[in-house]
Amino acid sequence: MVYEELQPQNVFRFFKEICNIPRPSGHEEGMKEYLARFAEERGLWHETDERGNTLIRKPATAGKEGAPGVVLQGHTDMVPEKRKDVQHDFLKDPIQTVVDGEWLRAAGTTLGADNGIGVALALAVLDSREIAHGPVEALFTVDEEVSLGGAEHLREGWLQSPYLINLDSEEEGEVYVGCAGGNCLTATWKCGFEPAPADYFYAHIALEGLSGGHSGSDIDKGHANAIKLLSSLLVRLQEEEKLDLRICSMEGGSKHNAIPIEAAAVVGVPAEEKENLRVQLNLFASEMEREYKKTDPGMKWTLASCACPGQQLNPMGAEEITAALMAVHTGVYAFSQEAPEFVHTSNNLAILRTEETGEVSAVSSQRSDSEFSKEEVTACVAAAFRLAHADRIVVDGDYPGWEPVYDSHLLAVAKASHRAVAGREPEVKAIHAGLECGLIGKKYPGMEMISVGPTLRGVHTPEERMHIPSLQVTWDYLVRILADL
């Protein structure tokens, strides 16, 4: 099957147009222009607020003028990730889509179905002359993937509808009515450089090919964290093997909301320890490959000799940093007491950087259904970094959770509509990932909200893919909700 034959064709048509527009977070100008042009061509009212969010309004169809209005909401930005062997400029190049059986994926990059497919669903509703609905407001927010900045700065009083359907979920057949809150913590060490011994053996150690995933919805999958494994290796070499290890740089991860799939370090050892370094890496790599053979079958460790970089990180400072990274728990902190299968609190080591100035920084993201637990896990991470003499610790990007409501009219309609379309009861859940509903709800208290979407896998990674049949069900389901409201 070719792309043009995919169903629902109207939704896929808009998704294809969206894939042609570069839209990493912070670079969504093309999407704003596209949405404005879309509305003008159809004679629809539209406006963009001070933060860059776009709102388009469509009147009710004939006979539905008295129905309550509903907001269809999605975000226009995407996470730009690619495989190392892929040449792709996310600021210029369109996403190349591939039909792979029942799945749609990209050619070595993130697909951007998170949340381009939600935007496409809303556009298909706005474009349709056939489906019945009351007044529709389509809200397209910006910067969701980096800070939920669009939703955080959403203009108060802008939205007129009592209901909101967020289109940013990743499992057809599930209706979300709540989500975790979260924040980011950045620790910085002014480690500094000093001359590196010229007679040492230097090597570039790299880890790649991990499964990764979304640091909220995939945190309970047991996937390896590249930064955690790299720090474990470096600590083992220093503490257990007693190598005179000189760390020149450490890098890993690139997005605060993704489990890092790659990490690397440039290290040096005395020339006579060259073979021992290789042996210890091979032993560690074999151990980790066995440990994660089911969750991360693509794990790959490499060691390549390199020239002396001329400078190394201060040994004591580098040792403290690697120990702190090793000490910070990564993954699930606690499961829900009410629903033990759901994650309650988590932490993800997301980004590790060595700057040219000799500063080393580590970014972690904390999530929880509870404000208390979110603050508690953040304090635990901060304490570990503080004990390692971090020079600066900053917590930002805080966003509230979305408290579940299980008895709303919108949810009742959604459940009945799903039974009518899919022939089965949808699962009603809260999700550990962050959704913009929490921030929108703060500005519009009393607005009833749900979140739905087609089935996605591997979001925030180059393995991102969408289950094609699930999109047809999602479209039929959304159309039925609008008619039933």
MOGI-V721469 format. One record per backbone hydrogen bond with DSSP energy under -1.0 kcal/mol. CO is the residue of the C=O (numbers start at 0). NH is the residue of the N-H. If there is no record, write none. Layout:
co->(CO;CO)
nh->(NH;NH)
This chain:
co->(1;2;7;8;9;10;11;12;13;14;17;18;22;23;27;28;29;30;31;32;33;34;35;36;38;39;44;46;48;52;53;54;55;57;60;63;69;70;71;72;73;77;78;80;82;88;88;95;97;99;101;102;103;104;105;107;111;112;114;115;116;117;118;119;120;121;122;123;132;134;135;136;137;138;139;140;141;142;142;142;147;148;150;154;161;162;163;164;165;169;170;172;174;175;177;178;180;181;182;183;184;185;186;187;187;188;188;191;193;196;200;201;202;203;204;205;206;207;212;213;217;224;225;226;227;228;229;230;231;232;233;234;235;235;236;242;245;246;248;250;251;254;256;259;260;261;262;263;264;265;265;266;267;268;269;270;272;273;274;275;276;277;278;279;280;281;282;283;284;285;286;287;289;291;295;299;301;303;309;311;313;314;315;316;317;318;319;320;321;322;323;330;333;333;338;341;343;344;344;345;346;347;350;351;352;354;357;358;359;360;361;362;362;363;364;365;366;367;369;370;371;372;373;374;375;376;377;378;379;380;381;382;384;385;391;393;395;398;401;407;408;409;410;411;412;413;414;415;416;417;418;426;428;430;435;436;437;438;439;443;447;449;450;451;454;456;457;460;464;465;467;468;469;470;471;472;473;474;475;476;477;478;479;480)
nh->(4;5;11;12;13;14;15;16;17;18;20;94;77;26;31;32;33;34;35;36;37;38;39;40;43;42;56;54;51;48;139;46;137;135;63;66;136;164;138;166;140;24;80;109;85;91;92;106;104;102;467;99;465;97;107;82;115;116;118;119;120;121;122;123;124;125;126;127;60;69;57;71;55;73;53;75;149;146;147;148;151;152;153;157;447;70;449;72;451;455;173;426;428;450;430;401;367;398;365;395;363;393;361;390;391;190;359;313;311;199;268;305;266;303;264;301;262;299;258;217;220;228;229;230;231;232;233;234;235;236;237;238;239;240;242;244;267;312;265;263;351;257;214;225;209;252;206;250;204;247;248;202;245;200;272;273;276;277;278;279;280;281;282;283;284;285;286;287;288;289;290;291;292;295;298;207;205;203;195;193;317;318;319;320;321;322;323;324;325;326;327;346;343;344;341;335;368;332;333;366;330;364;362;251;360;357;191;354;188;352;186;349;350;184;347;182;345;180;373;374;375;376;377;378;379;380;381;382;383;384;385;386;389;388;187;185;183;181;178;411;412;413;414;415;416;417;418;419;420;421;422;174;176;179;439;440;441;442;443;446;163;165;175;168;466;464;460;463;456;103;470;472;473;474;475;476;477;478;479;480;481;482;483;484)
